[in-house]
Amino acid sequence: MSNKPRLKQPFSPQWASEPEVLETNPLSVSLGRAADMLDISKTKFYQLVNDGEIPTFHIHKRHLVSVERLKQWIADQHKNNNVLTAMQKGGVA
């Protein structure tokens, strides 16, 4: 018997049969784990979610954040901060 996790439905990407890929590079994370990844409090993270700042989704009873969308949100925050800093200094980013 194999130790590989079994998927309930067929899943097409080649890497789906390699569990270590999903373990080290998850596609989505819980809200608590996402807060930890950002090094902010869970309360602040939930506030950002409730304000619509960070997109989330549900799978059954789990409330999740796409890691790719979280990375994009971080990049957007960085870009917005650079624009604000440049505007404050009288320049253009």
C-alpha positions in Angstrom: 0.0 0.0 0.0 1.3 3.5 -0.9 1.7 6.3 1.6 0.7 8.9 -1.0 -2.4 10.9 -0.1 -5.4 9.9 -2.3 -7.5 12.6 -4.0 -11.2 12.0 -4.1 -11.4 13.3 -7.7 -8.8 13.1 -10.5 -6.4 16.0 -10.5 -4.5 16.7 -13.6 -1.3 18.6 -12.8 1.8 16.4 -12.8 3.0 17.6 -9.5 -0.2 16.6 -7.8 1.2 13.1 -7.3 4.2 14.5 -5.4 2.9 15.3 -1.9 6.1 17.1 -0.8 5.4 19.9 -3.4 2.1 20.8 -1.8 3.5 20.4 1.7 6.4 22.9 1.1 4.5 25.2 -1.3 0.8 25.1 -0.4 -1.7 26.7 -2.8 -3.7 28.1 0.1 -3.4 28.6 3.8 -5.8 29.2 6.8 -6.4 32.7 7.9 -4.4 32.1 11.1 -1.4 30.8 9.1 -1.7 33.7 6.7 -1.6 36.1 9.7 1.5 34.3 10.9 3.1 34.6 7.5 2.6 38.3 7.5 3.8 38.6 11.1 0.7 40.5 12.2 -1.9 39.6 14.8 -4.8 37.4 13.9 -7.2 40.2 15.0 -5.6 42.6 12.5 -5.6 40.0 9.8 -9.4 39.3 10.3 -10.0 43.1 10.2 -8.3 43.3 6.8 -10.4 40.3 5.6 -13.6 41.8 6.9 -12.8 45.2 5.3 -12.3 43.4 1.9 -8.6 44.2 1.8 -7.5 40.6 1.5 -9.4 38.2 -0.7 -10.4 34.8 0.8 -12.5 31.8 -0.2 -14.2 28.8 1.4 -13.9 25.1 0.8 -16.5 23.4 2.8 -16.1 24.8 6.3 -12.5 26.0 5.8 -11.9 29.7 5.3 -8.7 30.1 3.2 -6.4 32.5 1.5 -4.7 31.8 -1.8 -0.9 32.1 -1.3 -0.6 33.7 -4.8 -3.3 36.3 -4.0 -1.6 37.0 -0.7 1.7 37.6 -2.5 -0.1 39.9 -4.9 -1.7 41.8 -2.1 1.8 42.3 -0.5 3.2 43.5 -3.8 0.3 45.9 -4.1 0.9 47.2 -0.6 4.5 47.8 -1.4 3.7 49.6 -4.6 1.1 51.8 -2.9 3.6 52.7 -0.1 6.2 53.7 -2.8 3.7 55.9 -4.5 2.6 57.6 -1.3 6.3 58.1 -0.3 7.1 59.7 -3.7 4.0 61.9 -3.5 5.0 63.1 0.0 8.4 64.0 -1.4 7.0 65.7 -4.4 8.1 63.1 -6.9 6.5 60.4 -9.0 7.0 56.7 -8.4 
